Amino acid sequence: MTRSDAYVLVQTDGHTAPIARFLQGLPGVVLAEDVQGPYDAVVLARPDGLVDSLEGIVEEIRALPGVIHALAAPIATVEARALTAA
């Protein structure tokens, strides 16, 4: 995963069919899965040559029919550091 990767939580109006297959076709979408719970799908997004920014990907998702909310959660990469005794 790169520094600009993010998970995007997608909520629909509930009147649409599962949406992951439509999300998967959008530029910048690496993976999309339908899920259960307060959100209807989760997307792994990565800006690429067709989409320059995470915001651009989220706007494309929000423009899909039936999508009422899309929340981006950028992935925080934590590097393990060795602990040294004093």
C-alpha positions, 0 to 999 in steps of 0.5 A: 500500500502506498501513502495515499491509499485510503478506505472509502466507506460507501452508504447508499439510499437502500433502494439500489442493488449491491454497488461493489461491481459498479465501484470496481469499474471506477478509476482509482478503485483497487478493490470494492466489496459489498458489506453489511452494517451502517455502510453498504460497501468498502473501497480500497482507493489509490490515486493513479494516472487517471485520477490525481487525488483521493478527493477525485475518487471520492467525488466519482463515488458520490456521483453514482446513482443511489450513493448518499455518503462516502467517507474516506479514511486514509491509511496510516502506516506505522513503522515498527521501531526497535526498542533499546534498553537504556 
